[in-house]
Amino acid sequence: MKSSLEPTPALTPPSCPINAPLTEMPGKQSEEGPVEAGASEDSEEEGLGGLTLEELQQGQEAARVLEDMMALSAQTLVRAEVDELYEEVRPLGQGRYGRVLLVTHRQKGTPLALKQLPKPRTSLRGFLYEFCVGLSLGVHSAIVTAYGIGIESAQSYSFLTEPVLHGDLMAFIQPKVRRQTPRRLRVPLPPHRNVLSSLGRRNHSHCVGPPRASPTRRRPLTGPTGLVELLGLFGVHRHHRTHTIHYGDPPGSIGSHWTPIKSQALQGHPRPRLTYRPYRVTRGPA
Ligand SMILES: Nc1ncnc2c1ncn2[C@@H]1O[C@H](COP(=O)(O)OP(=O)(O)OP(=O)(O)O)[C@@H](O)[C@H]1O
């Protein structure tokens, strides 16, 4: 169960007395007055903070009900020390604003969860807000039931809920981790499209072992100097998408665009990365 004393925009109770007018509750209408139904859609959405008129009205109605509930609960708070009424069994958890204890009713022995919020850190209004939101939501079958018992002690405010003794739901939720496929079942990733196109093949059998020297008709890997093919055989790849190589260029003139991957092969890398890119072989300036 979440404590809502944190100043979240939607749930934080405004700092006004319990009997403050309804306009001070969350979901109140803006000071410009009620929004007219005939306003244009854009300006309506801006004025309502992204809510539809219907959603805004529902929010205002819920705020009114909550305000009434808080006013009634303030009048019916039990003023007592917790240990007069309940026996502490063990702590159930610790939240940011207080602790939750497993207690039993001293006379009936009923087990209950008691959420205790220390007064120095919790205002009466903040406590009532937490208590009443819990009461409202607790009717849902998937949310811990809150009992309508609020206690004011010298040092704390407390309220009681149904105890959940099988642990925190969060402990049962597995983080989303990608399941590892056993190595023997793994399918090798297809090579980069350019490898296929530059080698003129549609399967990736050529990825294992040295690149084939045979040029294709579509994209020859070699010019008359044999330069491009030579670079490929020596395991050279480049980072950029295209590069113009002029016939007759000595290998040294390729410059820093080219990175040797020979070292990978020498270090026993099982599959030297063959990252051929489309080469553009042109005649150089005369
Ligand atoms: N009814 C309950 N039954 C069993 N354990 C509970 C119950 N309510 C709370 N707890 C345990 O106590 C812990 C603290 O609960 P609490 O409601 O104070 O804070 P929270 O909702 O976890 O966080 P926050 O401090 O932000 O409100 C929970 O994480 C949970 O482990």
The ligand as an ORCA input file, in Angstrom:
! r2SCAN-3c Opt
* xyz 0 1
  N      -1.487     -4.864      4.944
  C      -0.211     -5.261      4.901
  N       0.103     -6.543      5.139
  C       1.394     -6.964      5.106
  N       2.435     -6.166      4.840
  C       2.166     -4.864      4.594
  C       0.844     -4.340      4.599
  N       0.896     -3.038      4.325
  C       2.186     -2.754      4.133
  N       2.959     -3.841      4.289
  C       4.428     -3.936      4.166
  O       4.973     -2.758      4.714
  C       5.746     -2.065      3.724
  C       5.563     -0.583      3.906
  O       4.258     -0.253      3.557
  P       3.778      1.236      3.464
  O       2.364      1.225      3.065
  O       4.129      1.953      4.730
  O       4.721      1.884      2.423
  P       4.825      1.634      0.875
  O       3.466      1.710      0.273
  O       5.612      0.390      0.604
  O       5.690      2.846      0.410
  P       5.492      4.372      0.765
  O       6.400      4.623      1.882
  O       5.878      5.063     -0.473
  O       4.067      4.589      1.117
  C       5.235     -2.571      2.405
  O       6.231     -2.507      1.428
  C       4.852     -3.998      2.716
  O       5.992     -4.832      2.638
*
